[in-house]
């Protein structure tokens, strides 16, 4: 059964965020609270009066920046009845972020299938049951690509041959979004995420968790062991522009996307060595003493990372007006400004 706290009145447009108690879900909710509307179709400013954040575990107190329009609902998206109660109105926009991530999916195949496939199908079927083809934004990943034939540079036109359970479920999710949209059941779109940095809090089960950890832990004065070689090239995007990209994708007219609803978000490629050197420079400017950074090869993590794209052509997203980071220094400084006490 779903557990509700601080429910708000139902009127105007509703926004549902699955995985809403996670970092990106909460950051997106804060931005939507600040923005207060979405521009959809003929309505340039459709007011948001209700935001529901769904997750398996919800905060016991209201997080900072989350106002009274927001309610939290604990529940499992793999349960159809729970999802039906979440998607309970026609005037709804859904940001589907909930997922069992990469290393977690490799460790527990059945859980990944249950959450990432059954849960996504439940979301799509609940949206299909509403009138008006609700808009659905699905968080996908670079993990949809992989394999021996993967080119050095991938794009939205590259063949998907994922080598992880997580990536396979994201590939299927993208195809479902395309077909449910083609049939007119929903107005869906998929955001292919590069590695999103810098995430606060504790490391998660993602193989790419170190992409944030290499900044976060040393900035806290803690030692950090990097599990991949220093020359590893990684496509990165700061969390602020990731959230802005979710909103931009939600607001894009369907005819701009056409029949291919999956879009690689804009990104910049940096090696682990460049990431560490950037961190040192930003820390020095802020008068911060870093924890020690060392190299400690993890063959499991390294194999997963090596199987993902290291370079992404996001020219399509650029043409569509998606935001981009100015430089890596700015992304690290944003994290310090947003999450580190002065």
N, C-alpha and C positions, 0 to 999 in steps of 0.2 A: 504493500500500500504506500502511496505517496504521502509524505509528511510536509505540511505547509507551515510557513512562518510569515508573519507580517504581510498578509495578502492585501492587495490594493484593489480599488474599485475597477470594474471592467467597463471601459468606454474608450472610444477612439481606436487607434491602431495598437495592436499588441505585437510585441517582439518576444520571441522565444529564443533563448541561447542554451543549447545543450552543451555539457561540459562547462557550465556557467560559473562554477566555483573555482575553476582553474585560472591561471594567470591571464591568458588571453581572453577568456570569457569575462572575467571581472574588468579587465582593461577596456574591452569593447563596451561593456555595460556603462562604465564611467563616461566614456566618450558619447554614448547615446543619451545619457542623462544630461550631459552638457549641451549636446546638439538639439535634443528635444523633438526632432522631426526627421523623416526620411523623404526624399524626393522620388516619388514613384509615378510613372506614367504621366497622366494629365495633371496630377496634383503636385505642384512644386514644393509644398511644405506640408506633408501629411503628419500631423502631430502624433507623437508617441505618448500614450497615457498609461501604458502597462508594459512592464518588462519582466519576464519570468526567467529566472536562472535555474536550470535543472542540472543536478549532478547526483552522484551516488552518496556523497557526503557534503553537507552544507555548513556554512559558518554559523556559529551560535550567536554571534553578534553582528550587527550590520557593518560591513567594511567601509572604510573612509571613501567618500566620493560616490557612494551608492545612496540615492535619495528614496523618498517614500513611494515613488512610482514602482519600485523594484520589489519583487517577492522572490523567495527561494523555495524550490520544491525538490525534496530528496526523492529520488526514484530511479528505477532501472529502465533504460530505454529499450532493453531487450524484452520487456513486458508490454504487450500491445495495449492492454487496458490503461497502464500508466501513461503511455504516449497519447492515447486518445483523449485523456483528461487534460493533457498539456496543450494539444492542438484542438482547442475547443471553440474557435471562432473563425469566421471567414476572413476578417480583416487582420491577417497575421503575416508577419515576416519571420522566417526561421533561419537562424545561424546555427548550423549543425557542426559543432566543434568536438563533440564527445568521441573518444576513440581509445582503444588499447594501442599504445605506441610500439615502436619498432622492436626493441629488445624484449619488451613485455609480450609482444605477439610471437616472437621466436620461442619464448619460454613456455607459453600457454596457448597453443593453437586453438583449442576449443573456446577459450575465453575471447580470443580475438574474433573468431567467427561469430560468436554470440553477440558481442557488442558492436563490432564494426559492420557486420553484414545484417544480422537480424535486426539490430537496433536501427540501422539506416533504413532498411525496408519498412520498419514500423513508422518511422518519421515520414517517409514518402507516402505510405498508404494513408496515414492520418491526414496529410496535406491533400492528397487526392480526394478524400472524402468531403473536403470543404468546397464551397463554391468560389469561383473566380480565379482558379489556378494560383494559389499562394506562391509568393516568392521564397525560394529556399537557397541559401548560400551554404555550400558544402566545403569544409576544410580538407583539401587533399594534400599531396606531398610530392617532393622529388623522388620519393621511394617507389613511385609507379614505374620508374625506369631502372634498368640494370641489365645484366647479362653480358656475355662475351662480345656481342655485336653492337653494344651501346657506343655511339660515337663520342668523341672527346667533348663536343658541344651539343647539348640537347636543346630542343625547342618544343613548342606546342604541337609540332608536326612529327616528332620522333615516335617510333613504335614503342609501345609499353611492354616491357618484358621484366617485370619486377622479380627480384630474387629474395624477397622476404614476404612472410605472411601478411604483415602490415601493409606493404606496398600492393600486394595482390588485392586486399580488401579495398584499398583506396582506388585502385583501377576499376574494380567492379562498381564502387560508389559513383565514380565519374560517369561510367556507361549508363548506370541507372538514372542519374541526373539528366543526361542527354536524352534518354528515351522517354522518361516521364514528361520531359519538356516537349519533345517532338509530338507526343500524343495529346498534349494540352492539359495534362493532369496538374502540372505545376509550372511555374516559371523559374527554372533552376539554373544555377551557375556554380562552378567549382573553382576554388582558389588553390592553385598548386604552390605550396609554401616552400621556400628555401629554408635554411636553418635560421630560426628566429632568435635574436639575442637582444638584450641580456635579460634572461629570466631571473627574478628574485627567488628567495626561498630555498628549499632543499632540492637536490638533484632529483630528476624523475627517471622513469625506466626507458626513456628514449636513448638510442645509441648515440644520438647527437647531443646529449645532455652536456657533454664536456665543452661544447661551443659557448655555452653560457658560463659553465663552471670555471673555465680558464680566466675569465674576467672577475666573476662574482667572488669566489673564494679568496684569491689574492687581495682583492680590494677590502675584504673583511679582515685581512691580516692572517689568513689561514693558508697553509701550504696546499698545493694542488699538483696532482700527477696527471699529465696529459697522456691519453691512451693511444695516440696516433703519432706518426712521425712529424717533425716540424715542417717538412715541405708539403704536407697535405693541404691541398687547395679546397676551400669550402665556399659555396655561395651563401651569402649572409644578407639578412634584412633586419633592421631594428624594429622592436615591438611597436613603437609609435606608428610607423608607416605600415606595419602589418595590419593594425587595427583600422587605420584610415583606408587601407586597401579593401578590407572586408566591406566597409561601408560604401566605398566607391563601386565595388562589384555589385552590391545590392541595388544601387541606384542606376546602374547602366541600363539603357533601353535594350530589350531583347534583340532587336534587329541589329544592334551593334555587335552582339556576340555571334549571331547567326546560329548554325546548327552545331557548332563546336563550342560547348559551354565551359570548357576547362581552360583557365588562363594561368600561365606562370607569372607570379608576382615579380616585380622588379627586384634586382639584387646586385650585390657587388662581390667579386671573388677575392678572397684573401687567404694566404697560407697561414698555418698555425704560427709560424715564426713572425709574420707580419702582425698577427693579432697580439702576440706577446709584446712586440716592440711598441705597438700603438698603446697598449695598456700602460707600459712603463712611462711613456711620454705624458699621458693624461694624468696618471697618478702623481708624477713629479709636479705638474702644473697645479694640482690640487693639494700638494703638501701631504700626500698619503704614503705610508710605508706599506709595501706589498708583502704578502706572504711568499714563500719560496715556490717557484714553479720548476717542476722536474718532468722528465720524460719517462714514462713507464708503460711499455707496449702491452696492450691488451689485444690478443689475437682475435677474440670474438667481436669486439667493437670495431677493430681495424678492418676486419673482413666485411662487416656490414657497410661501413663508411666507404670503403674502396669499391663497393658494388653500386654506389649511388653516383649520380652525376656530380662532377666537380666544376663544370662550367654550364651556365644556362643562358640561352638567348631569350631575353624577355622583351624583344622589340615589339611584339604584339601588344603587350601591356603598356608599353611606352606610348604607342599610337592611340591607345584607348584612354590615355590620361591618368594612369595610375601613378601614385607618388613614389619617390625614390629617396634613399638616404643621400645626403651630400657627401659624407665621408665617415669612416669608421670612428674617428675621434669623436664626432658628434654623437654617435650612438652610445659610446661608453660614457660620455659626459651626461647624456640624458639619464642613464641608469644612476649615476652618482646623484644627480639633481633630484630624481624621483624617489629613490629608495634608500639613500644613505643619509643618516642624520648628520647635520653640520657639526 
